[in-house]
């Protein structure tokens, strides 16, 4: 098995200059969305994506259904070690589904594959979990710490504390906080300041040391997903 290579289609050529959608917050942290435009973000089909009330908004509806997963890719290039914080909210019933792609790759049709931190209804066990889109699938459910061995075998155990403690202040349709930290081969996730998943990826043939950042609108029934206060700190 060979390492997966990033192949950017033409519309996803990284933008390396500073634009209104890419604001330098300080020497280490970058605010990736200015609340006004999607100039630093691109998707093959921008009809699902807009700016509403100062947020990145993704919508599917009866009139404009989402039949295939849609991805909005940040055009700032690949990132390696980082800490990402953002606010999100999702509405649309128990099937509403989204995610944040990190260290991922873009296929020729615009589909993004790789590490994904899931966003979902509070009843869904994969809220706060880590998934491998179009890859190894679920890596760590909410409340799990997983070691992926070199041969791909996954050894999972429970994190300390209540795995659902993060849900105390989580309500669908209201704002929630994600903190995502990826250093070397260790990916950690916090939802509303409670750690929900840890992945230690030792499978060299499948893991990625860098990749793009993207937001997902999942296929399915009508839903609305919004993002704001997206801050990236490269480590």
ChimeraX commands (.cxc) that place a marker at each C-alpha (Angstrom):
marker #1 position 0.00,0.00,0.00 radius 0.5
marker #1 position 1.38,3.40,-0.88 radius 0.5
marker #1 position 0.99,6.77,0.77 radius 0.5
marker #1 position -1.97,8.77,-0.49 radius 0.5
marker #1 position -1.02,11.85,-2.47 radius 0.5
marker #1 position -2.89,15.14,-2.54 radius 0.5
marker #1 position -4.15,16.07,-5.99 radius 0.5
marker #1 position -5.76,19.49,-6.11 radius 0.5
marker #1 position -8.20,20.19,-8.93 radius 0.5
marker #1 position -7.77,23.55,-10.62 radius 0.5
marker #1 position -10.45,25.30,-8.60 radius 0.5
marker #1 position -8.66,24.34,-5.37 radius 0.5
marker #1 position -5.22,25.73,-6.10 radius 0.5
marker #1 position -4.03,27.02,-2.71 radius 0.5
marker #1 position -4.07,30.79,-2.19 radius 0.5
marker #1 position -0.94,31.97,-0.43 radius 0.5
marker #1 position -1.60,35.71,-0.37 radius 0.5
marker #1 position -3.62,37.41,2.34 radius 0.5
marker #1 position -7.15,38.23,1.25 radius 0.5
marker #1 position -10.15,39.74,3.08 radius 0.5
marker #1 position -11.19,36.20,4.07 radius 0.5
marker #1 position -7.79,35.41,5.53 radius 0.5
marker #1 position -7.05,37.72,8.45 radius 0.5
marker #1 position -3.84,37.63,10.42 radius 0.5
marker #1 position -4.90,37.65,14.07 radius 0.5
marker #1 position -1.42,37.63,15.62 radius 0.5
marker #1 position 2.00,36.12,15.00 radius 0.5
marker #1 position 0.83,32.54,15.65 radius 0.5
marker #1 position -2.94,32.44,15.13 radius 0.5
marker #1 position -4.89,33.06,11.93 radius 0.5
marker #1 position -8.57,33.88,11.69 radius 0.5
marker #1 position -9.74,31.97,8.62 radius 0.5
marker #1 position -13.11,33.64,8.11 radius 0.5
marker #1 position -13.83,37.36,8.33 radius 0.5
marker #1 position -17.60,37.04,8.68 radius 0.5
marker #1 position -18.20,38.74,5.34 radius 0.5
marker #1 position -17.06,36.65,2.38 radius 0.5
marker #1 position -15.98,33.18,1.24 radius 0.5
marker #1 position -13.06,34.51,-0.75 radius 0.5
marker #1 position -10.61,32.16,0.96 radius 0.5
marker #1 position -12.92,29.16,0.69 radius 0.5
marker #1 position -13.88,27.13,-2.39 radius 0.5
marker #1 position -16.19,24.25,-3.30 radius 0.5
marker #1 position -17.01,22.62,-6.66 radius 0.5
marker #1 position -20.64,23.63,-6.09 radius 0.5
marker #1 position -20.86,26.92,-4.23 radius 0.5
marker #1 position -24.68,26.91,-4.43 radius 0.5
marker #1 position -24.81,25.15,-1.06 radius 0.5
marker #1 position -22.53,27.67,0.67 radius 0.5
marker #1 position -23.08,31.29,1.65 radius 0.5
marker #1 position -22.44,33.88,4.35 radius 0.5
marker #1 position -25.45,34.53,6.58 radius 0.5
marker #1 position -25.44,36.63,9.74 radius 0.5
marker #1 position -21.64,36.59,9.86 radius 0.5
marker #1 position -21.35,32.80,9.57 radius 0.5
marker #1 position -20.30,30.28,6.94 radius 0.5
marker #1 position -23.62,28.64,6.15 radius 0.5
marker #1 position -24.33,25.38,4.31 radius 0.5
marker #1 position -27.92,24.52,3.41 radius 0.5
marker #1 position -29.77,21.72,1.74 radius 0.5
marker #1 position -33.52,21.82,1.16 radius 0.5
marker #1 position -36.39,20.05,-0.55 radius 0.5
marker #1 position -35.89,22.34,-3.55 radius 0.5
marker #1 position -32.10,22.03,-3.47 radius 0.5
marker #1 position -31.27,18.61,-1.96 radius 0.5
marker #1 position -27.75,17.49,-1.12 radius 0.5
marker #1 position -27.41,14.15,-2.89 radius 0.5
marker #1 position -23.63,13.90,-2.49 radius 0.5
marker #1 position -21.41,15.13,0.34 radius 0.5
marker #1 position -20.28,18.71,-0.24 radius 0.5
marker #1 position -17.02,20.21,0.98 radius 0.5
marker #1 position -15.85,23.80,1.39 radius 0.5
marker #1 position -12.03,23.88,1.30 radius 0.5
marker #1 position -9.90,26.58,2.90 radius 0.5
marker #1 position -7.49,27.89,0.28 radius 0.5
marker #1 position -4.58,28.61,2.61 radius 0.5
marker #1 position -2.64,25.49,1.67 radius 0.5
marker #1 position -1.76,22.37,3.62 radius 0.5
marker #1 position -1.28,22.34,7.36 radius 0.5
marker #1 position 0.71,19.92,9.49 radius 0.5
marker #1 position 0.84,20.36,13.27 radius 0.5
marker #1 position -1.88,22.73,14.44 radius 0.5
marker #1 position -4.60,23.64,16.89 radius 0.5
marker #1 position -7.97,24.67,15.44 radius 0.5
marker #1 position -10.86,26.24,17.34 radius 0.5
marker #1 position -14.29,27.07,15.94 radius 0.5
marker #1 position -17.95,27.40,16.76 radius 0.5
marker #1 position -20.63,25.43,14.93 radius 0.5
marker #1 position -24.33,24.73,15.00 radius 0.5
marker #1 position -26.45,22.29,13.03 radius 0.5
marker #1 position -30.20,22.04,12.60 radius 0.5
marker #1 position -32.33,19.62,10.64 radius 0.5
marker #1 position -33.43,16.74,12.83 radius 0.5
marker #1 position -31.66,13.59,13.95 radius 0.5
marker #1 position -30.18,12.94,10.50 radius 0.5
marker #1 position -28.36,16.30,10.32 radius 0.5
marker #1 position -24.69,15.53,9.76 radius 0.5
marker #1 position -21.54,17.53,9.11 radius 0.5
marker #1 position -17.88,17.55,9.99 radius 0.5
marker #1 position -14.50,19.26,9.93 radius 0.5
marker #1 position -11.86,17.73,7.68 radius 0.5
marker #1 position -8.23,18.06,8.80 radius 0.5
marker #1 position -5.01,16.87,7.14 radius 0.5
marker #1 position -7.21,15.70,4.28 radius 0.5
marker #1 position -6.90,15.38,0.48 radius 0.5
marker #1 position -9.10,16.58,-2.36 radius 0.5
marker #1 position -10.08,14.16,-5.10 radius 0.5
marker #1 position -10.58,15.21,-8.71 radius 0.5
marker #1 position -14.36,15.47,-8.27 radius 0.5
marker #1 position -13.98,17.74,-5.24 radius 0.5
marker #1 position -14.75,15.05,-2.66 radius 0.5
marker #1 position -12.50,15.37,0.39 radius 0.5
marker #1 position -11.10,12.29,2.08 radius 0.5
marker #1 position -9.18,11.86,5.30 radius 0.5
marker #1 position -9.47,12.69,9.00 radius 0.5
marker #1 position -12.86,14.11,9.95 radius 0.5
marker #1 position -14.17,15.37,13.29 radius 0.5
marker #1 position -17.90,14.67,13.22 radius 0.5
marker #1 position -20.78,17.07,13.81 radius 0.5
marker #1 position -24.19,15.57,14.44 radius 0.5
marker #1 position -27.36,15.39,16.52 radius 0.5
marker #1 position -26.60,14.93,20.26 radius 0.5
marker #1 position -28.10,11.44,20.16 radius 0.5
marker #1 position -25.57,10.34,17.52 radius 0.5
marker #1 position -22.60,8.47,19.05 radius 0.5
marker #1 position -20.28,9.94,16.43 radius 0.5
marker #1 position -20.72,13.54,17.60 radius 0.5
marker #1 position -17.24,14.46,18.88 radius 0.5
marker #1 position -15.76,11.38,17.21 radius 0.5
marker #1 position -12.97,10.98,14.63 radius 0.5
marker #1 position -13.76,9.38,11.27 radius 0.5
marker #1 position -11.63,8.66,8.20 radius 0.5
marker #1 position -13.72,9.86,5.23 radius 0.5
marker #1 position -13.40,7.40,2.32 radius 0.5
marker #1 position -10.70,5.58,4.26 radius 0.5
marker #1 position -10.56,3.48,7.41 radius 0.5
marker #1 position -13.97,4.78,8.58 radius 0.5
marker #1 position -14.50,5.21,12.33 radius 0.5
marker #1 position -11.23,5.75,14.19 radius 0.5
marker #1 position -12.50,6.76,17.63 radius 0.5
marker #1 position -16.08,7.08,18.82 radius 0.5
marker #1 position -17.02,9.75,21.32 radius 0.5
marker #1 position -15.39,8.83,24.62 radius 0.5
marker #1 position -12.68,6.65,23.04 radius 0.5
marker #1 position -8.91,6.73,22.78 radius 0.5
marker #1 position -7.62,4.65,19.86 radius 0.5
marker #1 position -4.16,3.46,18.89 radius 0.5
marker #1 position -3.95,2.47,15.23 radius 0.5
marker #1 position -1.08,0.01,14.94 radius 0.5
marker #1 position 1.26,-0.21,11.96 radius 0.5
marker #1 position -0.75,-3.11,10.51 radius 0.5
marker #1 position -3.98,-1.12,10.78 radius 0.5
marker #1 position -5.35,-2.93,13.82 radius 0.5
marker #1 position -7.19,-0.52,16.11 radius 0.5
marker #1 position -6.94,-0.77,19.89 radius 0.5
marker #1 position -9.59,1.39,21.56 radius 0.5
marker #1 position -10.23,2.14,25.19 radius 0.5
marker #1 position -12.35,4.56,27.18 radius 0.5
marker #1 position -11.20,8.06,28.00 radius 0.5
marker #1 position -11.30,9.06,31.63 radius 0.5
marker #1 position -14.54,10.64,32.79 radius 0.5
marker #1 position -18.06,10.61,31.42 radius 0.5
marker #1 position -18.03,10.23,27.64 radius 0.5
marker #1 position -21.24,12.26,27.39 radius 0.5
marker #1 position -20.18,15.12,29.68 radius 0.5
marker #1 position -19.72,17.35,26.62 radius 0.5
marker #1 position -23.42,16.99,25.83 radius 0.5
marker #1 position -24.59,18.74,29.00 radius 0.5
marker #1 position -24.35,22.10,27.24 radius 0.5
marker #1 position -24.87,20.81,23.69 radius 0.5
marker #1 position -28.21,21.36,21.99 radius 0.5
marker #1 position -28.87,20.93,18.29 radius 0.5
marker #1 position -29.46,24.30,16.66 radius 0.5
marker #1 position -27.37,26.14,19.27 radius 0.5
marker #1 position -23.70,27.11,19.12 radius 0.5
marker #1 position -21.07,24.66,20.33 radius 0.5
marker #1 position -17.26,24.79,20.47 radius 0.5
marker #1 position -14.71,22.50,18.91 radius 0.5
marker #1 position -11.01,22.44,19.72 radius 0.5
marker #1 position -8.99,20.14,17.46 radius 0.5
marker #1 position -5.29,19.56,18.05 radius 0.5
marker #1 position -3.08,17.49,15.74 radius 0.5
marker #1 position 0.63,17.13,16.58 radius 0.5
marker #1 position 2.81,14.50,14.90 radius 0.5
marker #1 position 0.55,11.43,14.75 radius 0.5
marker #1 position -1.74,12.33,17.67 radius 0.5
marker #1 position -5.17,13.84,17.01 radius 0.5
marker #1 position -7.21,15.14,19.96 radius 0.5
marker #1 position -10.73,16.56,20.04 radius 0.5
marker #1 position -12.58,18.64,22.64 radius 0.5
marker #1 position -16.29,19.48,22.43 radius 0.5
marker #1 position -17.41,22.30,24.73 radius 0.5
marker #1 position -14.06,22.02,26.57 radius 0.5
marker #1 position -14.53,18.29,27.27 radius 0.5
marker #1 position -12.15,15.87,25.56 radius 0.5
marker #1 position -14.18,13.46,23.44 radius 0.5
marker #1 position -11.67,11.55,21.29 radius 0.5
marker #1 position -7.97,10.75,20.89 radius 0.5
marker #1 position -6.34,8.97,17.96 radius 0.5
marker #1 position -2.69,7.89,17.89 radius 0.5
marker #1 position -2.07,6.88,14.28 radius 0.5
marker #1 position 0.94,4.60,13.84 radius 0.5
marker #1 position -0.13,3.19,10.47 radius 0.5
marker #1 position 2.45,4.86,8.24 radius 0.5
marker #1 position 0.87,3.53,5.03 radius 0.5
marker #1 position -2.40,5.39,5.72 radius 0.5
marker #1 position -1.72,8.33,8.00 radius 0.5
marker #1 position -1.09,11.86,6.76 radius 0.5
marker #1 position 1.45,14.31,8.15 radius 0.5
marker #1 position -0.22,17.29,6.47 radius 0.5
marker #1 position -3.25,18.14,4.38 radius 0.5
marker #1 position -6.05,20.59,3.75 radius 0.5
marker #1 position -8.78,21.92,6.02 radius 0.5
marker #1 position -12.43,21.70,4.91 radius 0.5
marker #1 position -16.00,21.91,6.17 radius 0.5
marker #1 position -18.61,19.33,5.23 radius 0.5
marker #1 position -22.31,19.35,4.37 radius 0.5
marker #1 position -23.45,15.74,4.41 radius 0.5
marker #1 position -25.93,14.31,1.94 radius 0.5
marker #1 position -29.40,13.56,3.28 radius 0.5
marker #1 position -32.58,15.35,4.31 radius 0.5
marker #1 position -32.80,19.16,4.53 radius 0.5
marker #1 position -30.42,20.68,7.05 radius 0.5
marker #1 position -28.50,23.85,7.89 radius 0.5
marker #1 position -24.93,23.89,9.22 radius 0.5
marker #1 position -23.10,27.05,10.28 radius 0.5
marker #1 position -19.54,27.88,11.33 radius 0.5
marker #1 position -17.85,30.96,12.81 radius 0.5
marker #1 position -14.86,32.10,14.89 radius 0.5
marker #1 position -12.53,29.76,12.98 radius 0.5
marker #1 position -9.00,30.24,14.32 radius 0.5
marker #1 position -5.96,28.22,13.26 radius 0.5
marker #1 position -2.72,28.12,15.22 radius 0.5
marker #1 position 0.13,26.35,13.47 radius 0.5
marker #1 position 2.42,24.56,15.91 radius 0.5
marker link #1:1,2 radius 0.2
marker link #1:2,3 radius 0.2
marker link #1:3,4 radius 0.2
marker link #1:4,5 radius 0.2
marker link #1:5,6 radius 0.2
marker link #1:6,7 radius 0.2
marker link #1:7,8 radius 0.2
marker link #1:8,9 radius 0.2
marker link #1:9,10 radius 0.2
marker link #1:10,11 radius 0.2
marker link #1:11,12 radius 0.2
marker link #1:12,13 radius 0.2
marker link #1:13,14 radius 0.2
marker link #1:14,15 radius 0.2
marker link #1:15,16 radius 0.2
marker link #1:16,17 radius 0.2
marker link #1:17,18 radius 0.2
marker link #1:18,19 radius 0.2
marker link #1:19,20 radius 0.2
marker link #1:20,21 radius 0.2
marker link #1:21,22 radius 0.2
marker link #1:22,23 radius 0.2
marker link #1:23,24 radius 0.2
marker link #1:24,25 radius 0.2
marker link #1:25,26 radius 0.2
marker link #1:26,27 radius 0.2
marker link #1:27,28 radius 0.2
marker link #1:28,29 radius 0.2
marker link #1:29,30 radius 0.2
marker link #1:30,31 radius 0.2
marker link #1:31,32 radius 0.2
marker link #1:32,33 radius 0.2
marker link #1:33,34 radius 0.2
marker link #1:34,35 radius 0.2
marker link #1:35,36 radius 0.2
marker link #1:36,37 radius 0.2
marker link #1:37,38 radius 0.2
marker link #1:38,39 radius 0.2
marker link #1:39,40 radius 0.2
marker link #1:40,41 radius 0.2
marker link #1:41,42 radius 0.2
marker link #1:42,43 radius 0.2
marker link #1:43,44 radius 0.2
marker link #1:44,45 radius 0.2
marker link #1:45,46 radius 0.2
marker link #1:46,47 radius 0.2
marker link #1:47,48 radius 0.2
marker link #1:48,49 radius 0.2
marker link #1:49,50 radius 0.2
marker link #1:50,51 radius 0.2
marker link #1:51,52 radius 0.2
marker link #1:52,53 radius 0.2
marker link #1:53,54 radius 0.2
marker link #1:54,55 radius 0.2
marker link #1:55,56 radius 0.2
marker link #1:56,57 radius 0.2
marker link #1:57,58 radius 0.2
marker link #1:58,59 radius 0.2
marker link #1:59,60 radius 0.2
marker link #1:60,61 radius 0.2
marker link #1:61,62 radius 0.2
marker link #1:62,63 radius 0.2
marker link #1:63,64 radius 0.2
marker link #1:64,65 radius 0.2
marker link #1:65,66 radius 0.2
marker link #1:66,67 radius 0.2
marker link #1:67,68 radius 0.2
marker link #1:68,69 radius 0.2
marker link #1:69,70 radius 0.2
marker link #1:70,71 radius 0.2
marker link #1:71,72 radius 0.2
marker link #1:72,73 radius 0.2
marker link #1:73,74 radius 0.2
marker link #1:74,75 radius 0.2
marker link #1:75,76 radius 0.2
marker link #1:76,77 radius 0.2
marker link #1:77,78 radius 0.2
marker link #1:78,79 radius 0.2
marker link #1:79,80 radius 0.2
marker link #1:80,81 radius 0.2
marker link #1:81,82 radius 0.2
marker link #1:82,83 radius 0.2
marker link #1:83,84 radius 0.2
marker link #1:84,85 radius 0.2
marker link #1:85,86 radius 0.2
marker link #1:86,87 radius 0.2
marker link #1:87,88 radius 0.2
marker link #1:88,89 radius 0.2
marker link #1:89,90 radius 0.2
marker link #1:90,91 radius 0.2
marker link #1:91,92 radius 0.2
marker link #1:92,93 radius 0.2
marker link #1:93,94 radius 0.2
marker link #1:94,95 radius 0.2
marker link #1:95,96 radius 0.2
marker link #1:96,97 radius 0.2
marker link #1:97,98 radius 0.2
marker link #1:98,99 radius 0.2
marker link #1:99,100 radius 0.2
marker link #1:100,101 radius 0.2
marker link #1:101,102 radius 0.2
marker link #1:102,103 radius 0.2
marker link #1:103,104 radius 0.2
marker link #1:104,105 radius 0.2
marker link #1:105,106 radius 0.2
marker link #1:106,107 radius 0.2
marker link #1:107,108 radius 0.2
marker link #1:108,109 radius 0.2
marker link #1:109,110 radius 0.2
marker link #1:110,111 radius 0.2
marker link #1:111,112 radius 0.2
marker link #1:112,113 radius 0.2
marker link #1:113,114 radius 0.2
marker link #1:114,115 radius 0.2
marker link #1:115,116 radius 0.2
marker link #1:116,117 radius 0.2
marker link #1:117,118 radius 0.2
marker link #1:118,119 radius 0.2
marker link #1:119,120 radius 0.2
marker link #1:120,121 radius 0.2
marker link #1:121,122 radius 0.2
marker link #1:122,123 radius 0.2
marker link #1:123,124 radius 0.2
marker link #1:124,125 radius 0.2
marker link #1:125,126 radius 0.2
marker link #1:126,127 radius 0.2
marker link #1:127,128 radius 0.2
marker link #1:128,129 radius 0.2
marker link #1:129,130 radius 0.2
marker link #1:130,131 radius 0.2
marker link #1:131,132 radius 0.2
marker link #1:132,133 radius 0.2
marker link #1:133,134 radius 0.2
marker link #1:134,135 radius 0.2
marker link #1:135,136 radius 0.2
marker link #1:136,137 radius 0.2
marker link #1:137,138 radius 0.2
marker link #1:138,139 radius 0.2
marker link #1:139,140 radius 0.2
marker link #1:140,141 radius 0.2
marker link #1:141,142 radius 0.2
marker link #1:142,143 radius 0.2
marker link #1:143,144 radius 0.2
marker link #1:144,145 radius 0.2
marker link #1:145,146 radius 0.2
marker link #1:146,147 radius 0.2
marker link #1:147,148 radius 0.2
marker link #1:148,149 radius 0.2
marker link #1:149,150 radius 0.2
marker link #1:150,151 radius 0.2
marker link #1:151,152 radius 0.2
marker link #1:152,153 radius 0.2
marker link #1:153,154 radius 0.2
marker link #1:154,155 radius 0.2
marker link #1:155,156 radius 0.2
marker link #1:156,157 radius 0.2
marker link #1:157,158 radius 0.2
marker link #1:158,159 radius 0.2
marker link #1:159,160 radius 0.2
marker link #1:160,161 radius 0.2
marker link #1:161,162 radius 0.2
marker link #1:162,163 radius 0.2
marker link #1:163,164 radius 0.2
marker link #1:164,165 radius 0.2
marker link #1:165,166 radius 0.2
marker link #1:166,167 radius 0.2
marker link #1:167,168 radius 0.2
marker link #1:168,169 radius 0.2
marker link #1:169,170 radius 0.2
marker link #1:170,171 radius 0.2
marker link #1:171,172 radius 0.2
marker link #1:172,173 radius 0.2
marker link #1:173,174 radius 0.2
marker link #1:174,175 radius 0.2
marker link #1:175,176 radius 0.2
marker link #1:176,177 radius 0.2
marker link #1:177,178 radius 0.2
marker link #1:178,179 radius 0.2
marker link #1:179,180 radius 0.2
marker link #1:180,181 radius 0.2
marker link #1:181,182 radius 0.2
marker link #1:182,183 radius 0.2
marker link #1:183,184 radius 0.2
marker link #1:184,185 radius 0.2
marker link #1:185,186 radius 0.2
marker link #1:186,187 radius 0.2
marker link #1:187,188 radius 0.2
marker link #1:188,189 radius 0.2
marker link #1:189,190 radius 0.2
marker link #1:190,191 radius 0.2
marker link #1:191,192 radius 0.2
marker link #1:192,193 radius 0.2
marker link #1:193,194 radius 0.2
marker link #1:194,195 radius 0.2
marker link #1:195,196 radius 0.2
marker link #1:196,197 radius 0.2
marker link #1:197,198 radius 0.2
marker link #1:198,199 radius 0.2
marker link #1:199,200 radius 0.2
marker link #1:200,201 radius 0.2
marker link #1:201,202 radius 0.2
marker link #1:202,203 radius 0.2
marker link #1:203,204 radius 0.2
marker link #1:204,205 radius 0.2
marker link #1:205,206 radius 0.2
marker link #1:206,207 radius 0.2
marker link #1:207,208 radius 0.2
marker link #1:208,209 radius 0.2
marker link #1:209,210 radius 0.2
marker link #1:210,211 radius 0.2
marker link #1:211,212 radius 0.2
marker link #1:212,213 radius 0.2
marker link #1:213,214 radius 0.2
marker link #1:214,215 radius 0.2
marker link #1:215,216 radius 0.2
marker link #1:216,217 radius 0.2
marker link #1:217,218 radius 0.2
marker link #1:218,219 radius 0.2
marker link #1:219,220 radius 0.2
marker link #1:220,221 radius 0.2
marker link #1:221,222 radius 0.2
marker link #1:222,223 radius 0.2
marker link #1:223,224 radius 0.2
marker link #1:224,225 radius 0.2
marker link #1:225,226 radius 0.2
marker link #1:226,227 radius 0.2
marker link #1:227,228 radius 0.2
marker link #1:228,229 radius 0.2
marker link #1:229,230 radius 0.2
marker link #1:230,231 radius 0.2
marker link #1:231,232 radius 0.2
marker link #1:232,233 radius 0.2
marker link #1:233,234 radius 0.2
marker link #1:234,235 radius 0.2
view
